[in-house]
Amino acid sequence: MYQDDCVCCASLSVRGRYFGNGKYIKQNTFYDNRAWYMDESKRWCIFYGGHWKVDSCDFVARKENWSQGYGWSKIQTGCPGQIEEFWRYYSWSSAGSASG
């Protein structure tokens, strides 16, 4: 469905407190029928698994969707670049999660 309906950005520039900063490159395959991105260190990925999230690329490699993500958004969109500043993040501080 989303593979044909959306042309996502070739790369994303990410700045976060609790996950990898930097450039994320769109991959040539799909994950959960959507584009997904890997950062230049190949440690962090942006992918859709029930919602858009930034998490370890291990989840993509194992095809697992159960994580909340270190960064996430409940905004329903075909491409993560459309979320813009509406990302949330997981925090271990007393301020709690979703405080982004």
All heavy atoms as an XYZ file, in Angstrom:
828
protein
N       0.830     -1.186      0.000
C       0.000      0.000      0.000
C       0.875      1.251      0.000
O       0.789      2.069     -0.888
C      -0.915     -0.020      1.216
C      -1.708      1.237      1.404
S      -2.938      0.967      2.672
C      -2.802      2.457      3.573
N       1.733      1.410      0.985
C       2.545      2.616      1.082
C       3.696      2.610      0.080
O       4.208      3.636     -0.256
C       3.091      2.788      2.499
C       2.041      3.266      3.457
C       1.373      2.386      4.280
C       1.701      4.608      3.503
C       0.400      2.829      5.149
C       0.728      5.064      4.365
C       0.081      4.164      5.182
O      -0.883      4.611      6.029
N       4.095      1.437     -0.387
C       5.223      1.377     -1.308
C       4.965      2.203     -2.567
O       5.862      2.833     -3.089
C       5.510     -0.069     -1.692
C       6.050     -0.880     -0.550
C       6.331     -2.305     -0.942
O       6.309     -2.662     -2.103
N       6.581     -3.140      0.039
N       3.750      2.209     -3.058
C       3.432      2.929     -4.286
C       2.874      4.320     -4.023
O       2.898      5.171     -4.896
C       2.418      2.127     -5.116
C       2.975      0.794     -5.548
O       4.182      0.705     -5.792
O       2.199     -0.153     -5.621
N       2.333      4.552     -2.840
C       1.633      5.798     -2.542
C       2.550      6.929     -2.095
O       2.148      8.072     -2.099
C       0.597      5.575     -1.425
C      -0.526      4.670     -1.873
O      -0.671      4.458     -3.085
O      -1.258      4.174     -1.007
N       3.778      6.635     -1.699
C       4.597      7.656     -1.054
C       6.008      7.642     -1.613
O       6.606      6.588     -1.765
C       4.628      7.393      0.450
S       5.650      8.537      1.346
N       6.518      8.802     -1.899
C       7.925      8.938     -2.255
C       8.593      9.621     -1.066
O       8.411     10.810     -0.834
C       8.107      9.766     -3.540
C       9.583      9.966     -3.835
C       7.401      9.113     -4.704
N       9.327      8.841     -0.299
C       9.965      9.374      0.907
C      11.309     10.018      0.568
O      11.921      9.715     -0.452
C      10.171      8.254      1.921
S       8.632      7.574      2.566
N      11.774     10.872      1.456
C      13.064     11.534      1.308
C      14.182     10.508      1.186
O      14.121      9.442      1.802
C      13.351     12.407      2.521
S      12.143     13.697      2.797
N      15.217     10.839      0.432
C      16.367      9.944      0.276
C      17.194      9.872      1.553
O      17.850      8.869      1.831
C      17.229     10.395     -0.884
N      17.149     10.943      2.358
C      17.873     10.942      3.626
C      17.161     11.867      4.605
O      16.370     12.723      4.211
C      19.322     11.397      3.437
O      19.372     12.749      3.031
N      17.434     11.658      5.879
C      16.872     12.470      6.951
C      18.010     12.940      7.844
O      18.943     12.181      8.122
C      15.885     11.653      7.799
C      14.681     11.065      7.087
C      13.942     10.098      8.014
C      13.756     12.169      6.624
N      17.937     14.152      8.333
C      18.898     14.676      9.286
C      18.230     14.676     10.657
O      17.173     15.281     10.832
C      19.305     16.092      8.891
O      20.240     16.591      9.797
N      18.832     13.983     11.610
C      18.205     13.762     12.916
C      19.065     14.351     14.017
O      20.283     14.171     14.030
C      17.985     12.248     13.164
C      17.483     11.988     14.562
C      17.026     11.683     12.128
N      18.399     15.022     14.944
C      19.056     15.536     16.138
C      18.205     15.103     17.325
O      17.057     15.502     17.449
C      19.129     17.059     16.055
C      20.284     17.635     16.768
C      20.409     19.108     16.561
N      19.173     19.763     17.020
C      18.736     20.924     16.570
N      19.399     21.563     15.650
N      17.639     21.450     17.037
N      18.747     14.254     18.170
C      18.000     13.754     19.312
C      18.847     13.682     20.553
O      20.073     13.644     20.474
N      18.192     13.620     21.688
C      18.916     13.541     22.961
C      19.262     12.114     23.346
O      20.269     11.880     23.984
C      18.047     14.122     24.073
C      18.076     15.607     24.161
C      17.146     16.072     25.231
N      17.857     16.271     26.476
C      17.293     16.759     27.550
N      16.019     17.075     27.551
N      17.974     16.925     28.644
N      18.404     11.168     23.011
C      18.549      9.808     23.529
C      18.725      8.765     22.435
O      18.596      7.581     22.687
C      17.344      9.462     24.403
C      17.221     10.415     25.573
C      16.273     11.427     25.577
C      18.082     10.313     26.662
C      16.174     12.304     26.646
C      17.996     11.188     27.724
C      17.035     12.182     27.717
O      16.950     13.051     28.762
N      19.005      9.189     21.236
C      19.261      8.257     20.143
C      20.199      8.932     19.157
O      20.532     10.101     19.313
C      17.972      7.803     19.456
C      17.018      8.917     19.135
C      17.143      9.656     17.972
C      15.992      9.224     20.007
C      16.269     10.682     17.675
C      15.107     10.248     19.729
C      15.245     10.978     18.551
N      20.642      8.192     18.157
C      21.692      8.654     17.268
C      21.380      9.906     16.471
O      20.380      9.973     15.770
N      22.246     10.888     16.592
C      22.185     12.097     15.775
C      22.852     11.816     14.441
O      23.703     10.946     14.332
C      22.946     13.242     16.452
C      22.254     13.741     17.678
O      21.059     13.957     17.678
N      23.012     13.922     18.736
N      22.481     12.588     13.443
C      23.191     12.508     12.177
C      22.293     12.232     10.999
O      21.081     12.416     11.042
N      22.928     11.760      9.962
C      22.250     11.513      8.690
C      21.776     10.054      8.624
O      22.552      9.137      8.876
C      23.207     11.810      7.538
C      22.572     11.750      6.179
C      23.571     12.197      5.128
C      22.953     12.224      3.755
N      23.925     12.652      2.746
N      20.514      9.890      8.279
C      19.911      8.578      8.082
C      19.611      8.416      6.592
O      18.991      9.289      5.989
C      18.613      8.442      8.887
C      18.812      8.262     10.369
C      19.307      9.286     11.168
C      18.492      7.055     10.983
C      19.480      9.120     12.527
C      18.658      6.879     12.346
C      19.157      7.908     13.111
O      19.324      7.741     14.466
N      20.046      7.314      6.018
C      19.919      7.072      4.586
C      18.779      6.069      4.338
O      18.708      5.020      4.978
C      21.228      6.476      4.015
C      22.424      7.360      4.363
C      21.101      6.242      2.507
C      22.386      8.746      3.812
N      17.916      6.415      3.391
C      16.823      5.522      2.999
C      17.415      4.251      2.395
O      18.325      4.306      1.564
C      15.930      6.234      1.978
C      14.747      5.418      1.542
C      13.908      6.236      0.568
C      12.910      5.388     -0.157
N      12.213      6.175     -1.192
N      16.902      3.112      2.825
C      17.390      1.829      2.353
C      16.625      1.397      1.089
O      15.544      1.887      0.802
C      17.258      0.782      3.457
C      18.010      1.160      4.722
C      19.490      1.380      4.472
O      20.211      0.455      4.147
N      19.957      2.616      4.636
N      17.195      0.458      0.353
C      16.617      0.029     -0.920
C      15.514     -1.011     -0.778
O      14.953     -1.430     -1.783
C      17.716     -0.524     -1.838
C      18.690      0.561     -2.245
O      18.302      1.707     -2.438
N      19.952      0.213     -2.368
N      15.231     -1.428      0.436
C      14.179     -2.409      0.687
C      13.085     -1.747      1.519
O      13.214     -0.588      1.909
C      14.735     -3.630      1.448
O      15.304     -3.174      2.687
C      15.797     -4.356      0.625
N      12.028     -2.484      1.787
C      10.946     -1.984      2.624
C      10.878     -2.791      3.909
O      11.266     -3.957      3.941
C       9.602     -2.073      1.893
C       9.495     -1.108      0.752
C       9.796     -1.499     -0.533
C       9.104      0.205      0.973
C       9.713     -0.609     -1.586
C       9.017      1.101     -0.072
C       9.319      0.694     -1.353
N      10.401     -2.159      4.958
C      10.169     -2.821      6.241
C       8.719     -2.530      6.604
O       8.325     -1.361      6.663
C      11.122     -2.277      7.316
C      10.990     -2.994      8.625
C      11.665     -4.183      8.853
C      10.162     -2.499      9.628
C      11.534     -4.853     10.048
C      10.028     -3.165     10.829
C      10.711     -4.349     11.028
O      10.570     -5.006     12.212
N       7.937     -3.554      6.813
C       6.505     -3.394      7.086
C       5.842     -2.562      5.975
O       5.025     -1.692      6.239
C       6.295     -2.760      8.462
C       4.912     -3.048      9.040
O       4.193     -3.899      8.494
O       4.558     -2.398     10.041
N       6.246     -2.824      4.736
C       5.717     -2.161      3.534
C       5.985     -0.663      3.469
O       5.281      0.062      2.779
C       4.215     -2.424      3.375
C       3.935     -3.867      3.077
O       4.658     -4.494      2.304
N       2.907     -4.420      3.689
N       6.978     -0.185      4.183
C       7.316      1.243      4.168
C       8.819      1.425      4.053
O       9.599      0.529      4.360
C       6.826      1.919      5.446
C       5.325      1.836      5.592
C       4.905      2.465      6.883
N       3.562      2.053      7.214
C       2.588      2.883      7.527
N       2.804      4.169      7.541
N       1.400      2.434      7.835
N       9.187      2.624      3.642
C      10.614      2.963      3.597
C      11.183      2.897      5.010
O      10.459      3.096      5.990
C      10.792      4.368      3.030
N      12.463      2.586      5.115
C      13.142      2.652      6.413
C      14.539      3.216      6.189
O      15.041      3.244      5.078
C      13.155      1.298      7.103
C      13.948      0.219      6.425
C      13.575     -0.498      5.320
C      15.240     -0.263      6.785
N      14.547     -1.391      4.977
C      15.584     -1.273      5.866
C      16.133      0.062      7.787
C      16.776     -1.962      5.922
C      17.345     -0.625      7.857
C      17.636     -1.635      6.930
N      15.135      3.705      7.272
C      16.383      4.450      7.195
C      17.402      3.904      8.189
O      17.041      3.473      9.281
C      16.126      5.926      7.531
C      15.221      6.613      6.540
C      13.857      6.406      6.562
C      15.750      7.469      5.584
C      13.015      7.034      5.638
C      14.926      8.104      4.667
C      13.565      7.873      4.701
O      12.755      8.493      3.794
N      18.670      3.970      7.800
C      19.766      3.555      8.688
C      20.761      4.715      8.783
O      21.067      5.355      7.784
C      20.466      2.320      8.115
C      21.594      1.801      8.977
S      22.454      0.390      8.206
C      21.178     -0.861      8.277
N      21.242      4.955     10.003
C      22.219      6.038     10.145
C      23.585      5.573      9.652
O      23.794      4.397      9.367
C      22.256      6.562     11.584
C      23.049      5.703     12.547
O      23.188      4.479     12.314
O      23.528      6.230     13.548
N      24.494      6.512      9.527
C      25.808      6.207      8.952
C      26.626      5.240      9.804
O      27.483      4.531      9.288
C      26.564      7.504      8.689
C      25.882      8.344      7.611
C      26.492      9.708      7.413
O      26.757     10.407      8.411
O      26.705     10.060      6.247
N      26.346      5.170     11.107
C      27.057      4.223     11.973
C      26.485      2.811     11.855
O      27.074      1.868     12.350
C      26.979      4.680     13.432
O      25.688      4.408     13.962
N      25.318      2.683     11.233
C      24.594      1.407     11.067
C      24.104      0.848     12.397
O      23.776     -0.320     12.508
C      25.431      0.389     10.308
C      25.767      0.882      8.940
C      26.487     -0.141      8.125
C      26.769      0.521      6.846
N      27.091      0.078      5.715
N      24.030      1.697     13.408
C      23.539      1.283     14.723
C      22.065      1.647     14.913
O      21.303      0.901     15.497
C      24.379      1.943     15.812
C      23.915      1.573     17.184
C      24.796      2.150     18.269
N      24.199      1.812     19.555
C      24.209      2.598     20.591
N      24.813      3.766     20.536
N      23.636      2.236     21.718
N      21.666      2.826     14.433
C      20.319      3.338     14.637
C      19.522      3.307     13.348
O      20.049      3.613     12.276
C      20.372      4.776     15.148
C      21.006      4.901     16.478
C      22.293      5.274     16.728
C      20.410      4.642     17.743
N      22.529      5.270     18.082
C      21.382      4.888     18.734
C      19.140      4.237     18.140
C      21.123      4.729     20.084
C      18.883      4.082     19.486
C      19.867      4.327     20.440
N      18.236      2.967     13.466
C      17.348      2.938     12.312
C      16.045      3.662     12.626
O      15.625      3.730     13.784
C      17.026      1.497     11.915
S      18.380      0.662     11.068
N      15.433      4.179     11.590
C      14.080      4.731     11.666
C      13.219      3.802     10.834
O      13.507      3.573      9.651
C      14.017      6.164     11.108
C      14.896      7.097     11.937
C      12.566      6.656     11.071
C      15.016      8.499     11.370
N      12.195      3.237     11.460
C      11.349      2.270     10.769
C       9.944      2.287     11.343
O       9.701      2.830     12.411
C      11.949      0.866     10.850
C      12.129      0.335     12.244
C      11.210     -0.541     12.794
C      13.230      0.700     13.008
C      11.377     -1.047     14.082
C      13.413      0.205     14.291
C      12.482     -0.672     14.833
N       9.019      1.692     10.610
C       7.628      1.621     11.034
C       7.347      0.220     11.549
O       7.569     -0.765     10.859
C       6.690      1.939      9.864
C       5.255      2.077     10.291
C       4.761      3.310     10.670
C       4.412      0.973     10.341
C       3.455      3.457     11.078
C       3.101      1.114     10.755
C       2.626      2.347     11.119
O       1.331      2.489     11.532
N       6.869      0.136     12.763
C       6.466     -1.125     13.368
C       5.292     -0.836     14.286
O       5.454     -0.731     15.487
N       4.113     -0.570     13.713
C       2.946     -0.150     14.485
C       2.876      1.362     14.608
O       1.805      1.949     14.712
N       4.031      2.000     14.595
C       4.187      3.457     14.576
C       5.628      3.739     14.160
O       6.471      2.848     14.179
C       3.865      4.078     15.950
C       4.710      3.537     17.057
N       4.378      2.391     17.754
C       5.890      3.952     17.574
C       5.308      2.144     18.661
N       6.241      3.079     18.568
N       5.918      4.951     13.761
C       7.289      5.303     13.402
C       8.145      5.370     14.655
O       7.705      5.871     15.685
C       7.341      6.653     12.682
C       6.845      6.552     11.281
C       5.652      6.997     10.796
C       7.520      5.942     10.184
N       5.552      6.699      9.456
C       6.688      6.057      9.057
C       8.756      5.308     10.032
C       7.043      5.568      7.802
C       9.112      4.817      8.788
C       8.261      4.949      7.693
N       9.365      4.851     14.567
C      10.257      4.819     15.727
C      11.710      4.926     15.306
O      12.062      4.612     14.172
C      10.036      3.557     16.542
C      10.235      2.269     15.776
C       9.896      1.034     16.595
C       8.443      0.692     16.462
N       8.038     -0.504     17.150
N      12.530      5.371     16.233
C      13.986      5.358     16.099
C      14.469      4.364     17.141
O      14.196      4.515     18.336
C      14.608      6.744     16.383
C      16.125      6.687     16.191
C      13.983      7.816     15.525
N      15.147      3.332     16.689
C      15.607      2.301     17.613
C      16.808      1.593     17.008
O      17.222      1.884     15.891
C      14.481      1.303     17.906
C      14.564      0.720     19.310
O      15.697      0.545     19.823
O      13.524      0.444     19.911
N      17.333      0.644     17.737
C      18.459     -0.150     17.288
C      18.105     -0.863     15.982
O      16.985     -1.370     15.821
C      18.798     -1.182     18.365
O      19.615     -2.190     17.842
N      19.055     -0.927     15.068
C      18.827     -1.633     13.804
C      18.653     -3.137     14.004
O      18.209     -3.834     13.089
C      19.966     -1.351     12.833
S      19.986      0.359     12.247
N      18.980     -3.636     15.196
C      18.754     -5.055     15.484
C      17.287     -5.435     15.307
O      16.974     -6.543     14.902
C      19.182     -5.401     16.912
C      20.685     -5.323     17.096
O      21.424     -5.343     16.080
O      21.123     -5.235     18.251
N      16.370     -4.511     15.618
C      14.944     -4.800     15.447
C      14.596     -5.029     13.984
O      13.805     -5.902     13.656
C      14.078     -3.677     16.028
C      14.018     -3.691     17.522
C      14.821     -2.848     18.262
C      13.166     -4.559     18.182
C      14.779     -2.861     19.638
C      13.121     -4.592     19.566
C      13.930     -3.741     20.299
N      15.195     -4.259     13.102
C      14.958     -4.434     11.669
C      15.561     -5.755     11.202
O      14.922     -6.524     10.485
C      15.526     -3.246     10.862
C      15.398     -3.494      9.365
C      14.828     -1.954     11.252
N      16.776     -6.038     11.630
C      17.453     -7.270     11.222
C      16.668     -8.507     11.657
O      16.579     -9.491     10.914
C      18.866     -7.308     11.797
N      16.069     -8.451     12.844
C      15.304     -9.605     13.368
C      13.822     -9.541     12.997
O      13.060    -10.407     13.384
C      15.458     -9.668     14.881
C      16.867    -10.000     15.321
C      16.954    -10.262     16.819
N      16.331     -9.227     17.616
C      16.972     -8.347     18.380
N      18.283     -8.373     18.441
N      16.322     -7.458     19.085
N      13.410     -8.466     12.302
C      12.009     -8.264     11.899
C      11.072     -8.287     13.102
O      10.038     -8.940     13.105
C      11.600     -9.285     10.849
C      12.417     -9.147      9.598
C      11.990    -10.083      8.519
C      12.787     -9.697      7.331
N      13.150    -10.436      6.351
N      11.464     -7.542     14.131
C      10.667     -7.434     15.347
C      10.062     -6.040     15.444
O      10.710     -5.052     15.101
C      11.531     -7.713     16.579
C      12.036     -9.134     16.621
C      12.923     -9.404     17.814
O      13.403     -8.448     18.464
O      13.163    -10.579     18.089
N       8.834     -5.952     15.931
C       8.118     -4.681     16.022
C       7.695     -4.320     17.434
O       6.961     -3.376     17.631
C       6.851     -4.717     15.150
C       7.155     -4.662     13.684
O       8.178     -4.146     13.277
N       6.278     -5.206     12.884
N       8.128     -5.054     18.428
C       7.559     -4.877     19.771
C       8.083     -3.663     20.538
O       7.501     -3.259     21.527
C       7.751     -6.137     20.616
C       9.184     -6.560     20.795
C       9.840     -7.494     20.071
C      10.113     -6.063     21.753
N      11.134     -7.609     20.510
C      11.328     -6.747     21.560
C      10.039     -5.111     22.768
C      12.449     -6.504     22.327
C      11.171     -4.863     23.529
C      12.352     -5.572     23.309
N       9.146     -3.038     20.098
C       9.703     -1.930     20.884
C       8.882     -0.651     20.742
O       8.249     -0.413     19.718
C      11.146     -1.643     20.468
O      11.182     -0.850     19.310
N       8.926      0.172     21.775
C       8.343      1.517     21.708
C       9.226      2.402     20.841
O       8.748      3.236     20.100
C       8.232      2.115     23.117
C       7.810      3.577     23.157
C       6.376      3.780     22.749
O       5.507      3.039     23.151
N       6.130      4.770     21.933
N      10.550      2.197     20.962
C      11.520      3.035     20.278
C      12.100      4.048     21.252
O      11.432      4.468     22.189
N      13.348      4.418     21.053
C      13.946      5.494     21.855
C      13.335      6.827     21.451
O      13.188      7.730     22.247
C      15.463      5.527     21.672
C      16.158      4.416     22.409
C      16.417      3.202     21.791
C      16.547      4.575     23.728
C      17.050      2.180     22.469
C      17.184      3.562     24.414
C      17.429      2.362     23.775
O      18.048      1.349     24.444
N      12.996      6.938     20.184
C      12.229      8.061     19.671
C      11.046      7.479     18.932
O      11.168      6.408     18.327
N       9.890      8.126     19.003
C       8.714      7.595     18.320
C       7.692      8.684     18.046
O       7.758      9.772     18.597
C       8.061      6.470     19.117
C       7.304      6.925     20.329
C       5.989      7.311     20.377
C       7.794      7.062     21.653
N       5.653      7.673     21.658
C       6.743      7.529     22.460
C       9.034      6.843     22.239
C       6.896      7.777     23.810
C       9.178      7.099     23.586
C       8.127      7.551     24.358
N       6.736      8.329     17.191
C       5.614      9.227     16.910
C       4.385      8.393     16.597
O       4.481      7.366     15.940
C       5.921     10.129     15.720
O       4.805     10.964     15.457
N       3.258      8.841     17.072
C       1.979      8.186     16.762
C       1.298      8.842     15.566
O       0.208      8.464     15.182
C       1.042      8.232     17.978
C       1.584      7.491     19.187
C       1.601      6.006     18.974
C       2.038      5.292     20.246
N       2.072      3.864     20.109
N       1.938      9.842     14.964
C       1.371     10.491     13.788
C       1.382      9.485     12.640
O       2.412      8.899     12.331
C       2.155     11.765     13.420
C       1.951     12.812     14.516
C       1.738     12.300     12.053
C       2.758     14.063     14.339
N       0.236      9.276     12.031
C       0.109      8.326     10.934
C       0.458      9.013      9.617
O      -0.262      9.899      9.162
C      -1.315      7.758     10.888
C      -1.666      6.916     12.093
C      -0.782      5.687     12.202
O      -0.554      4.969     11.232
N      -0.266      5.439     13.396
N       1.577      8.630      9.051
C       2.044      9.183      7.786
C       2.827      8.114      7.051
O       3.330      7.184      7.670
C       2.900     10.452      8.028
O       3.280     10.990      6.777
C       4.110     10.165      8.861
N       2.912      8.229      5.765
C       3.633      7.240      4.971
C       5.136      7.342      5.084
O       5.843      6.379      4.842
N       5.645      8.520      5.445
C       7.084      8.752      5.502
C       7.458      9.470      6.801
O       6.776     10.419      7.202
C       7.530      9.601      4.324
S       7.252      8.834      2.722
N       8.547      9.070      7.452
C       8.914      9.689      8.726
C       9.341     11.147      8.610
O       9.236     11.897      9.571
C      10.065      8.819      9.231
C      10.649      8.218      7.998
C       9.488      8.016      7.067
N       9.788     11.577      7.439
C      10.183     12.968      7.264
C       9.020     13.939      7.414
O       9.209     15.122      7.688
N       7.788     13.446      7.280
C       6.605     14.285      7.413
C       6.230     14.539      8.870
O       5.385     15.376      9.151
C       5.433     13.636      6.675
C       5.692     13.522      5.186
C       4.698     12.622      4.487
O       4.128     11.714      5.069
N       4.502     12.880      3.200
N       6.865     13.851      9.799
C       6.548     14.008     11.227
C       7.137     15.306     11.768
O       6.591     15.926     12.677
C       7.041     12.787     12.027
C       6.271     11.546     11.559
C       6.862     13.009     13.530
C       6.831     10.239     12.048
N       8.251     15.710     11.204
C       8.942     16.943     11.571
C       9.245     17.005     13.060
O       9.878     16.108     13.579
C       8.167     18.158     11.063
C       8.064     18.149      9.545
C       7.270     19.286      8.980
O       6.599     20.016      9.722
O       7.337     19.458      7.747
N       8.791     18.028     13.776
C       9.157     18.195     15.196
C       8.253     17.436     16.152
O       8.361     17.597     17.359
C       9.180     19.684     15.568
C       7.816     20.324     15.688
C       7.273     20.895     14.382
O       7.857     20.666     13.313
O       6.244     21.572     14.445
N       7.386     16.592     15.663
C       6.425     15.907     16.529
C       6.895     14.532     16.996
O       6.090     13.659     17.293
C       5.059     15.814     15.835
C       4.499     17.169     15.528
C       4.495     17.649     14.242
C       4.021     17.981     16.546
C       4.003     18.910     13.955
C       3.527     19.246     16.274
C       3.519     19.708     14.967
N       8.189     14.322     17.073
C       8.753     13.094     17.630
C       8.732     13.176     19.150
O       8.873     14.239     19.722
C      10.190     12.901     17.153
C      10.284     12.507     15.718
C      10.429     13.345     14.655
C      10.243     11.189     15.191
N      10.481     12.623     13.494
C      10.372     11.293     13.799
C      10.108      9.925     15.762
C      10.377     10.180     12.955
C      10.105      8.820     14.926
C      10.245      8.951     13.546
N       8.599     12.041     19.785
C       8.700     11.942     21.234
C       9.924     11.080     21.526
O      10.444     10.432     20.640
C       7.437     11.316     21.801
C       6.196     12.182     21.503
C       4.932     11.476     21.822
N       4.209     11.796     23.017
C       3.945     12.965     23.541
N       4.430     14.036     23.006
N       3.217     13.102     24.613
N      10.383     11.075     22.774
C      11.533     10.257     23.099
C      11.360      9.594     24.456
O      10.615     10.073     25.297
C      12.836     11.071     23.066
C      12.862     12.224     24.045
C      13.272     12.030     25.362
C      12.480     13.498     23.651
C      13.289     13.078     26.259
C      12.505     14.553     24.549
C      12.909     14.335     25.844
O      12.927     15.372     26.730
N      12.061      8.491     24.625
C      12.054      7.781     25.893
C      13.098      8.419     26.788
O      14.218      8.661     26.382
C      12.374      6.299     25.699
C      12.205      5.537     26.985
C      10.960      5.051     27.345
C      13.265      5.362     27.859
C      10.786      4.389     28.544
C      13.101      4.695     29.053
C      11.861      4.215     29.388
O      11.684      3.569     30.570
N      12.710      8.710     28.008
C      13.625      9.326     28.956
C      13.600      8.550     30.273
O      12.537      8.182     30.753
C      13.203     10.777     29.206
O      13.976     11.325     30.248
N      14.774      8.338     30.827
C      14.868      7.671     32.126
C      14.824      8.685     33.262
O      14.899      8.317     34.423
C      16.181      6.879     32.210
C      16.158      5.659     31.360
C      15.741      4.429     31.723
C      16.594      5.552     30.011
N      15.876      3.559     30.660
C      16.397      4.219     29.606
C      17.117      6.452     29.080
C      16.715      3.766     28.334
C      17.424      6.005     27.816
C      17.228      4.672     27.458
N      14.645      9.952     32.955
C      14.647     10.981     33.998
C      13.311     11.025     34.736
O      12.344     10.397     34.344
C      14.917     12.351     33.379
O      13.784     12.827     32.708
N      13.256     11.807     35.779
C      12.016     11.941     36.549
C      10.930     12.652     35.761
O       9.757     12.574     36.105
C      12.288     12.704     37.850
O      12.784     13.990     37.562
N      11.295     13.328     34.660
C      10.294     13.977     33.797
C       9.443     12.944     33.083
O       8.339     13.219     32.666
C      10.968     14.884     32.796
N       9.981     11.728     32.941
C       9.220     10.645     32.344
C       9.320     10.612     30.826
O       9.916     11.475     30.202
N       8.723      9.588     30.257
C       8.739      9.393     28.821
C       7.796     10.359     28.135
O       6.988     11.023     28.774
C       8.327      7.964     28.487
O       9.289      7.077     28.986
N       7.875     10.361     26.826
C       7.006     11.178     25.979
C       7.196     12.656     26.267
O       6.294     13.442     26.043
C       5.545     10.768     26.156
N       8.348     13.024     26.805
C       8.552     14.412     27.178
C       9.348     15.170     26.123
O      10.056     16.092     26.426
C       9.253     14.481     28.537
O      10.376     13.654     28.568
N       9.219     14.729     24.886
C       9.984     15.386     23.837
C       9.160     16.233     23.022
O       8.710     16.384     22.069
